[in-house]
Each structure stands twice: as C-alpha cells, then as structure tokens.
Amino acid sequence: MIPDIKIIKLEDIEDIINSIRKKLEKTVAEAYIIGSVAEGSAVYGESDLDLLIIPREKTEKLDWHSLLKDELFQLLDRGLNLHILIADNESYIGLIEIARKSGIKVLG
C-alpha cells in the first residue's frame, strides 16, 4: 500500500511567511520563495522552504538563521526545513532572474 503524501500549501505557512517578511524588511532589498513550496509540490517531512534573500548591501556576517530562528522552528513543526540562499554576489544572477519570474515575492 502506498502511504499518503501530504502536500504543504502556501496557505499552510502564510503566517510564517508574514513573520519572515517583517523580520527582513529593514535589511533586505528583495526576498523570494523558490522551489517546491513556490511550485505547490512541497512534501511534508521531505521538502524545505527555499528562501532567496537579496540584501540591501553587504551584511557583515549577519546570522540569518539566528534572525529567523523562531520561523525555522515553526516551519519544522509543519514539516519543512528552512534553506536560506543569500544572493550577495554575481554568481546568483541566474537564480535571481528565475526567482523574479517564477518565485513568490516576499519582499521587494
């Protein structure tokens, strides 16, 4: 028998996304959710929330996981891990373009 697969919808974590938005608004130029959550195919216990952050300026060793610690634990309680990508150099240009076209805008 095939086990039931629980898909996590954006609405299931909207309150956490709003909390992330509030914490990032002063240090971030843009932020996007990309990957399986944005595509509507996130699986409980297997997927993660991919958060692409474009800082306003170089952030001197800002600990993003500490900043978003509460949201990280809330996501874990709902079956998702938090994967943070900091787009602070030119190597992220392609990913930024994809996020702007098909990601879910959190800020910007």
C-alpha positions in Angstrom: 0.0 0.0 0.0 1.3 3.5 -0.9 1.5 5.8 2.0 -0.4 9.1 1.9 1.7 12.0 0.8 0.9 15.3 2.5 1.5 18.3 0.2 2.2 21.6 2.1 0.4 24.5 0.5 1.4 28.1 0.7 -1.7 28.9 2.7 -0.4 26.4 5.4 2.6 28.6 6.1 1.3 32.1 5.2 1.6 33.3 8.9 5.3 32.2 9.0 6.0 33.9 5.7 4.4 37.1 7.0 6.7 36.8 10.1 9.7 36.4 7.9 8.7 39.4 5.9 8.5 41.6 9.0 11.9 40.5 10.2 13.6 41.0 6.8 12.1 44.3 5.7 14.9 46.5 7.1 17.9 44.5 5.8 16.7 43.0 2.6 16.1 44.6 -0.9 14.2 41.6 -2.2 13.3 38.1 -1.0 11.6 35.2 -2.8 10.3 31.7 -2.1 11.5 29.4 -4.8 11.5 25.6 -5.3 8.8 23.1 -4.3 6.9 25.5 -2.0 6.6 28.0 -4.8 5.6 25.3 -7.2 3.0 23.8 -4.9 4.7 20.5 -4.6 6.3 20.6 -1.2 6.0 17.3 0.7 5.7 17.2 4.5 8.9 15.9 6.1 10.9 15.9 2.9 10.8 19.4 1.3 12.3 22.6 2.5 11.3 26.3 2.1 13.9 27.8 -0.2 14.2 31.4 0.7 16.3 33.6 -1.7 17.5 36.8 0.0 18.9 39.7 -1.8 20.5 42.0 0.8 20.3 45.8 0.5 24.0 46.0 1.0 26.8 43.8 2.2 25.8 42.4 5.5 28.7 41.9 7.8 28.3 38.3 8.9 24.6 38.6 9.7 23.4 35.3 11.1 20.3 34.8 9.0 19.4 31.5 10.8 19.5 33.2 14.2 17.4 36.1 12.9 14.8 33.6 11.6 15.2 31.1 14.4 11.5 31.3 15.5 10.3 30.8 12.0 12.7 27.9 11.4 11.2 26.1 14.4 7.6 26.9 13.2 8.4 25.5 9.8 9.9 22.4 11.3 6.7 21.9 13.3 4.8 22.0 9.9 7.1 19.5 8.2 9.5 21.9 6.4 13.1 22.8 6.9 14.4 26.4 6.0 17.0 26.7 3.3 18.4 30.2 3.1 20.2 31.4 0.0 22.0 34.8 0.3 22.4 36.3 -3.2 25.2 38.7 -2.4 27.4 38.3 -5.4 27.2 37.9 -9.2 27.1 34.2 -9.2 23.4 34.4 -8.2 22.3 36.4 -11.2 20.6 33.5 -13.0 18.8 32.3 -9.8 17.6 35.9 -9.2 16.2 36.1 -12.7 14.3 32.8 -12.2 13.0 33.9 -8.8 11.7 37.2 -10.2 9.9 35.3 -12.9 8.5 32.3 -11.1 9.2 32.7 -7.4 6.8 34.0 -4.8 7.8 37.5 -3.8 8.2 38.0 0.0 9.8 41.5 -0.2 10.8 43.9 -2.9 
